[in-house]
Structure formats: structure tokens, C-alpha cells
Amino acid sequence: MEDPLYLGVSTRKKKHEASKTEKLTSNKNTARSKYDYKPTDPTEIPLTKNCLVGVLESDLSEESWWIGAVWDEYHQAWSNAGSVPGNFMVKL
């Protein structure tokens, strides 16, 4: 018999992952990139023009840096989260 404590951790992790996906895919938390962007820092993520970005943290100012993840159409998954330039983004 499997350890119920282990099953509980696994279940919580799956719920957390599901809520993260829901948070990223809701319209109020998505944006499209206006331009390509090549990262200059390890905390940044690359963008290609018109890619879909799930926004985790943003400022109303487009001049700040946002935290987001890029949607990979081929793998049907989100990238690791990183910084993206807010002035390169258009909120959907």
C-alpha cells in the first residue's frame, strides 16, 4: 500500500500546477510580444514576435519588466518563468 502522506504531496503538487496553468491561460494574464527579444541576463527569457506570454507579474507601466512564461505551441507547455520587457508586450 502506498504512503497516504506521499499521495497527499503529489495531489497538492498537481493542484498547484493546474492552478498555475489556469492563471497563465486566463485572458487577463496573457500578452503577445511585439518584437523579438534576445535575453542579456540569465533571469530573462527569449521572445519571438507575436509569441503568447502568460504574465505572472506586471505593472501598468509598459516601461517596467514583467515576469512571465512563453507558451510553446509544439510541446503544448509553458516555458520556465523569467523577466520580459514590458514595452515589448501587448496585453490581451
MDAnalysis code that builds the backbone (N, CA, C; Angstrom):
import MDAnalysis as mda
import numpy as np

u = mda.Universe.empty(276, n_residues=92, atom_resindex=np.repeat(np.arange(92), 3), trajectory=True)
u.add_TopologyAttr("name", ["N", "CA", "C"] * 92)
u.add_TopologyAttr("resid", np.arange(1, 93))
u.add_TopologyAttr("resname", ["MET", "GLU", "ASP", "PRO", "LEU", "TYR", "LEU", "GLY", "VAL", "SER", "THR", "ARG", "LYS", "LYS", "LYS", "HIS", "GLU", "ALA", "SER", "LYS", "THR", "GLU", "LYS", "LEU", "THR", "SER", "ASN", "LYS", "ASN", "THR", "ALA", "ARG", "SER", "LYS", "TYR", "ASP", "TYR", "LYS", "PRO", "THR", "ASP", "PRO", "THR", "GLU", "ILE", "PRO", "LEU", "THR", "LYS", "ASN", "CYS", "LEU", "VAL", "GLY", "VAL", "LEU", "GLU", "SER", "ASP", "LEU", "SER", "GLU", "GLU", "SER", "TRP", "TRP", "ILE", "GLY", "ALA", "VAL", "TRP", "ASP", "GLU", "TYR", "HIS", "GLN", "ALA", "TRP", "SER", "ASN", "ALA", "GLY", "SER", "VAL", "PRO", "GLY", "ASN", "PHE", "MET", "VAL", "LYS", "LEU"])
u.atoms.positions = np.array([
    [0.837, -1.189, 0.000],
    [0.000, 0.000, 0.000],
    [0.882, 1.253, 0.000],
    [0.462, 2.263, -0.773],
    [1.260, 3.474, -0.869],
    [1.044, 4.365, 0.349],
    [2.066, 5.100, 0.690],
    [2.027, 6.008, 1.824],
    [1.049, 7.153, 1.543],
    [-0.013, 7.323, 2.373],
    [-1.001, 8.380, 2.132],
    [-0.388, 9.778, 2.197],
    [0.657, 9.969, 2.998],
    [1.312, 11.264, 3.072],
    [1.943, 11.610, 1.730],
    [2.580, 10.626, 1.112],
    [3.191, 10.832, -0.204],
    [2.119, 11.171, -1.232],
    [0.980, 10.461, -1.179],
    [-0.108, 10.731, -2.126],
    [-0.638, 12.151, -1.957],
    [-0.703, 12.624, -0.702],
    [-1.175, 13.979, -0.447],
    [-0.264, 15.028, -1.046],
    [1.047, 14.827, -0.941],
    [2.007, 15.767, -1.512],
    [1.863, 15.786, -3.020],
    [1.746, 14.619, -3.610],
    [1.593, 14.516, -5.058],
    [0.331, 15.230, -5.521],
    [-0.762, 15.052, -4.796],
    [-2.029, 15.686, -5.148],
    [-1.928, 17.202, -5.042],
    [-1.300, 17.677, -3.965],
    [-1.141, 19.126, -3.799],
    [-0.300, 19.695, -4.925],
    [0.755, 18.998, -5.311],
    [1.617, 19.475, -6.386],
    [0.835, 19.566, -7.694],
    [0.017, 18.556, -7.989],
    [-0.783, 18.576, -9.218],
    [-1.775, 19.726, -9.198],
    [-2.403, 19.987, -8.039],
    [-3.349, 21.096, -7.930],
    [-2.634, 22.421, -8.141],
    [-1.421, 22.563, -7.584],
    [-0.644, 23.790, -7.751],
    [-0.295, 24.001, -9.224],
    [0.139, 22.943, -9.904],
    [0.480, 23.044, -11.317],
    [-0.750, 23.407, -12.143],
    [-1.902, 22.836, -11.806],
    [-3.131, 23.142, -12.533],
    [-3.524, 24.596, -12.324],
    [-3.402, 25.098, -11.087],
    [-3.776, 26.491, -10.841],
    [-2.819, 27.438, -11.549],
    [-1.548, 27.076, -11.661],
    [-0.581, 27.910, -12.390],
    [-0.971, 27.977, -13.858],
    [-1.357, 26.851, -14.444],
    [-1.761, 26.823, -15.839],
    [-3.012, 27.656, -16.043],
    [-3.991, 27.529, -15.142],
    [-5.211, 28.326, -15.240],
    [-4.887, 29.811, -15.138],
    [-3.976, 30.169, -14.231],
    [-3.597, 31.568, -14.042],
    [-2.955, 32.121, -15.314],
    [-2.123, 31.338, -15.956],
    [-1.431, 31.803, -17.150],
    [-2.347, 31.876, -18.367],
    [-3.350, 31.019, -18.439],
    [-4.162, 30.970, -19.647],
    [-5.379, 31.875, -19.617],
    [-5.705, 32.486, -18.488],
    [-6.851, 33.389, -18.485],
    [-6.488, 34.647, -19.273],
    [-7.457, 35.205, -19.996],
    [-7.196, 36.343, -20.873],
    [-6.575, 37.540, -20.176],
    [-6.953, 37.794, -18.933],
    [-6.416, 38.972, -18.262],
    [-4.931, 38.817, -17.924],
    [-4.399, 37.620, -18.036],
    [-2.997, 37.377, -17.702],
    [-2.166, 36.948, -18.903],
    [-2.591, 37.303, -20.090],
    [-1.813, 36.941, -21.267],
    [-1.461, 38.180, -22.072],
    [-0.403, 38.050, -22.825],
    [0.064, 39.138, -23.676],
    [0.733, 38.533, -24.899],
    [0.946, 39.362, -25.905],
    [1.698, 38.961, -27.100],
    [2.909, 39.868, -27.212],
    [4.000, 39.303, -27.669],
    [5.202, 40.117, -27.858],
    [5.105, 40.874, -29.180],
    [5.530, 42.117, -29.167],
    [5.515, 42.949, -30.371],
    [6.771, 42.733, -31.208],
    [7.848, 42.276, -30.566],
    [9.143, 42.153, -31.235],
    [9.871, 40.893, -30.756],
    [10.918, 40.529, -31.462],
    [11.841, 39.507, -30.976],
    [12.654, 40.129, -29.839],
    [13.057, 39.293, -28.891],
    [13.920, 39.771, -27.812],
    [14.918, 38.685, -27.455],
    [16.194, 39.058, -27.461],
    [17.266, 38.144, -27.072],
    [17.718, 38.530, -25.660],
    [17.646, 37.594, -24.707],
    [17.999, 37.911, -23.321],
    [19.457, 38.370, -23.178],
    [19.662, 39.293, -22.250],
    [21.015, 39.764, -21.937],
    [21.404, 39.378, -20.513],
    [20.502, 38.672, -19.828],
    [20.716, 38.281, -18.436],
    [20.113, 36.889, -18.239],
    [20.676, 36.053, -17.377],
    [20.131, 34.700, -17.173],
    [18.703, 34.654, -16.626],
    [18.222, 35.746, -16.035],
    [16.865, 35.753, -15.487],
    [15.817, 36.117, -16.540],
    [16.247, 36.489, -17.724],
    [15.333, 36.885, -18.797],
    [15.028, 35.696, -19.699],
    [13.886, 35.760, -20.403],
    [13.529, 34.697, -21.349],
    [13.437, 35.278, -22.757],
    [13.770, 34.475, -23.769],
    [13.717, 34.973, -25.140],
    [12.281, 35.068, -25.652],
    [12.061, 36.035, -26.528],
    [10.753, 36.218, -27.152],
    [10.903, 36.210, -28.665],
    [9.892, 35.700, -29.334],
    [9.804, 35.863, -30.785],
    [8.560, 36.711, -31.047],
    [8.577, 37.461, -32.112],
    [7.457, 38.343, -32.422],
    [6.151, 37.551, -32.440],
    [5.125, 38.087, -31.798],
    [3.776, 37.504, -31.704],
    [3.664, 36.261, -30.836],
    [4.674, 35.926, -30.048],
    [4.540, 34.755, -29.180],
    [3.601, 35.083, -28.020],
    [2.912, 34.069, -27.533],
    [1.979, 34.209, -26.418],
    [2.758, 34.105, -25.117],
    [2.507, 35.053, -24.217],
    [3.204, 35.083, -22.929],
    [2.169, 35.080, -21.810],
    [2.307, 34.155, -20.882],
    [1.491, 34.151, -19.675],
    [2.143, 35.085, -18.677],
    [1.441, 36.112, -18.272],
    [2.005, 37.137, -17.387],
    [1.718, 36.781, -15.936],
    [2.773, 36.600, -15.161],
    [2.643, 36.277, -13.740],
    [2.656, 37.536, -12.883],
    [3.488, 38.505, -13.257],
    [3.557, 39.782, -12.550],
    [3.772, 40.873, -13.577],
    [3.028, 41.976, -13.436],
    [3.231, 43.100, -14.355],
    [2.872, 44.393, -13.655],
    [3.277, 45.470, -14.280],
    [2.986, 46.812, -13.830],
    [2.140, 47.445, -14.917],
    [1.294, 48.383, -14.585],
    [0.503, 49.050, -15.618],
    [1.402, 49.819, -16.579],
    [2.568, 50.200, -16.115],
    [3.517, 50.895, -16.966],
    [4.169, 49.903, -17.918],
    [4.207, 50.221, -19.190],
    [4.853, 49.324, -20.145],
    [6.374, 49.474, -20.122],
    [6.875, 50.372, -19.294],
    [8.314, 50.595, -19.249],
    [9.011, 49.733, -18.198],
    [8.265, 48.958, -17.446],
    [8.860, 48.102, -16.427],
    [9.113, 46.702, -16.984],
    [9.777, 45.884, -16.188],
    [9.996, 44.480, -16.547],
    [8.884, 43.650, -15.945],
    [8.369, 42.719, -16.704],
    [7.313, 41.830, -16.251],
    [7.902, 40.444, -16.022],
    [7.197, 39.624, -15.261],
    [7.564, 38.221, -15.069],
    [6.530, 37.399, -15.837],
    [7.001, 36.512, -16.687],
    [6.081, 35.706, -17.478],
    [6.724, 34.432, -17.983],
    [5.941, 33.671, -18.727],
    [6.400, 32.423, -19.337],
    [5.845, 32.369, -20.757],
    [6.633, 31.840, -21.673],
    [6.242, 31.761, -23.081],
    [5.541, 30.431, -23.352],
    [4.444, 30.480, -24.114],
    [3.707, 29.281, -24.496],
    [4.397, 28.623, -25.675],
    [4.740, 27.350, -25.542],
    [5.375, 26.568, -26.603],
    [4.288, 25.773, -27.327],
    [3.926, 26.216, -28.517],
    [2.856, 25.552, -29.287],
    [3.192, 24.090, -29.588],
    [4.435, 23.815, -29.930],
    [4.829, 22.463, -30.311],
    [4.689, 21.484, -29.145],
    [5.192, 21.857, -27.982],
    [5.156, 20.972, -26.810],
    [3.887, 21.159, -25.970],
    [3.080, 22.169, -26.303],
    [1.857, 22.469, -25.552],
    [2.165, 22.626, -24.065],
    [3.162, 23.475, -23.779],
    [3.590, 23.696, -22.393],
    [4.167, 25.096, -22.253],
    [4.209, 25.569, -21.008],
    [4.799, 26.863, -20.710],
    [6.292, 26.717, -20.464],
    [7.060, 27.735, -20.826],
    [8.493, 27.753, -20.534],
    [8.678, 28.043, -19.044],
    [9.923, 28.024, -18.607],
    [10.218, 28.492, -17.253],
    [9.935, 29.984, -17.201],
    [9.541, 30.466, -16.052],
    [9.244, 31.889, -15.901],
    [10.527, 32.705, -15.901],
    [10.419, 33.922, -16.392],
    [11.557, 34.832, -16.415],
    [11.091, 36.246, -16.695],
    [12.033, 37.156, -16.725],
    [11.731, 38.568, -16.972],
    [11.572, 38.827, -18.463],
    [10.609, 39.691, -18.794],
    [10.393, 40.140, -20.175],
    [10.192, 41.654, -20.147],
    [10.667, 42.354, -21.163],
    [10.488, 43.809, -21.171],
    [9.031, 44.185, -21.428],
    [8.431, 44.956, -20.519],
    [7.036, 45.343, -20.636],
    [6.738, 46.147, -21.902],
    [7.717, 46.931, -22.372],
    [7.474, 47.733, -23.574],
    [7.482, 46.900, -24.853],
    [7.797, 45.622, -24.763],
    [7.740, 44.712, -25.911],
    [6.417, 43.942, -25.934],
    [5.541, 44.192, -24.947],
    [4.335, 43.377, -24.776],
    [3.056, 44.167, -25.046],
    [2.017, 43.434, -25.509],
    [0.665, 43.973, -25.663],
    [-0.254, 43.043, -24.890],
    [-0.919, 43.582, -23.853],
    [-1.845, 42.745, -23.070],
    [-3.060, 42.386, -23.915],
    [-3.529, 41.153, -23.765],
    [-4.723, 40.699, -24.497],
    [-5.969, 40.861, -23.652],
])
